[in-house]
Amino acid sequence: MAPRSSSRVDALDAALALLRDGEAVSLESAARAAGITKPGLMYHFPTKQQLMLALVDHVVDRCEAQILLRVPDPASATPVELTIAYARWALEDEHDASDLVVFADPRIRDDLAARWTERFRVFAALDGVEPALRTRLLAVRMLADGVWFACAADVLPPSPADRAALADLVDELLAVTA
C-alpha cells in the first residue's frame, strides 16, 4: 500500500492546480479544490498569506530537488556547478503557471518575492567569483530565468530545438571553467 500524503501537501497541490488552470487562490477555493472544509484548510494555513508563502516553499522545494539532482555533491557545490544545474533545469524540465506562484497575489507580492529570493539565493550566489567568470555565470542565469519564465507563462516559449541550442550556448559560455 502506498504511503498516504498529508492533507497539508494535498491542499498545496490542489492550490497549485488552481494556479496551473489560471484560477485565483483563496482559502475557500483552495479548500474546495482539496476537498476539505475551509476550517480544515485553515488548520494548516490560518491566513491567505500563510497559504501563499507555503505555496512558494512547496514550489521551491520541488524546483530545488530537481536542480540539485544535477549537482554531483550538493553539499560542496561551486557557483559554477549550481549555475549549470539551474540552467539545465530551466532548459530541460517542464514548467507551468504554478511555477509563477510568486506573482499570484499582488497584495502580498513583496512577501512572496522575498521568500522566493531567500530560497533561491543559493543558485545566484557569486561571492568570490572572479569578475569575468561572474559575468558569464550571470549571463547564464539570466538566460535560464528567461527560458523558465517564458515556459512557465507560456508566452513565446522557445521550441525544443531552441532550448537545445541555448543549452549549447550555456556550454560555450562556461567552457573556460571546465
N, C-alpha and C positions, 0 to 999 in steps of 0.2 A: 504494500500500500504506500503511495506517495505521501510525503510529509505535507501536512495541511499548512497553507500560508496563513499569516495573521490577518485579522480584519484590518489592521492598520495598513499593511502592504497592499491588501486588496483595494482599500479605499484610495490609496495613492495611485495605483494602477488604473482604477476607474476614472479618477480625475484627469490623469494624463490622456486617457482615451477621449475624454471630452475635448481637451485641447487639440488632440490629433484630428478630431472631427470638426474643429473650428467653432466649438461651443464655449461659452463662458463657464468659468468655475466659480461656484459659490458653495457655501456649506450645504445648502439644500440640494443643489444639482449634483454635487459630489456624493452626498449620502444616497440620493436616488440612484445614481449610476452604480454605486457599490452594492445596492440592495440592502442598505441598512437605514435605520432611522437617523434623523438629524442629531438627536441627543447621542445616539451611538457613535456617530462620527465625531461629535464634539467631545466625547470621552478622550479621543486621541488628539484632536485639534480644537481646542476651545475657541479659537478665533480664526477668521479667514486668513489673517496674516500668518498665523502658525501653520495653517494648512499649506499656504503658498510657499513658505520657507521650507517646509518638509518636502514639497514637490521639487524645489530646487535641489535639495540634498539628494532626493531619490534619483533625479536625472543625472546629477554629477556623479553619484555613486556608480551608476550604470556606465557612464562615459569613462570615468576613471578606470574602472575594471577593464574595459575594452582597450584603453590606451596602454595600461600597464602590462597587458598580455604581450605587447610588442617591445618590451624592455627586458633585456637579459637578466638584470639584477636590480629591481626597483629600489632596493634599499641604498644602493650606491650609484644610482643613475646620474649621469652627467647632463648638463644642459643640452648638449648635442643629442644624446640618446632620447631625452624627453621630448625635444622638439621634433625629432624624426618620428617618434612614436605618435605624437599628437598629429603630425601631418599625415601619416599613414592612416590613422583612424579617420580623419576628416575626408581623405581621398578614397578610402576603401569601404567604409561602413555605410549603411543606410541611415539617413537622418529624416526626421519628420517634424511636424509643427509642435509636438510635445517637447522637443529639444529647446524650443524658444520660450519656455516657461518663465524665464527671467523678464520677458516683456508682457506677460499675461495680464497684469493688473497695474495700470498706470498710477493708481493711488499709492501703491507701495513699491513701485519700480526701483526706487533708490535702495530700499532694504533688500529687495531680491537681487539687484545688481551687486550690492556689497557682499552678500552671501556667495554669489557665483564667483566674484573676483577672489574672495578669500579662499574658496575651494579650488579654483583653477590656477591660482598664482604659481603653484609649483611647476606648471607646464610653461610658464612665461618667465621664470626667474633666470636672469642672465648675469647675475652678480659675478664679478671676477673674470668675465669672458673678455678677451682682447677685442678692441673696437671693430676690426674688420670682420671677424667671425660673428661678433654680436650683431652687426648689421645683416649678415646673411641669415642668421637664426631668426632675427626679427622679420625679415622678408618671408621666410618660410612660414612663420606663424601667421603672418598677415594673409598669405596665400591660403593657408589651411582655414583660417577664420572665414575667409570669403567663400570658399567652397562649402564649408559646413553651413553657413548662413543661407547661401543660395539653395542648397539642397533641402535644408530644414523648412525654409519658407516656400519652397517650390516656385521660386522666382528666378527664371533663367538659369536653372542648374546646368552645370557642364555635363556633356554626354559622357558615357563610359570611356570613349576614346580620348576625349579631352582630359578626363580625370587621369588616365594613364599617362598622357603627355605631361600633365602637371607633376605627376609623381617622378617622371624622368627629370623634370626641371629641378625638383627638390634635390634629387641625387646630384645634379650638376652643381647646384648652389653649395652643396655641402661636401662635394668630392674632396676638397682640400683638407677636410677634417679627418678623412679615413687614414 
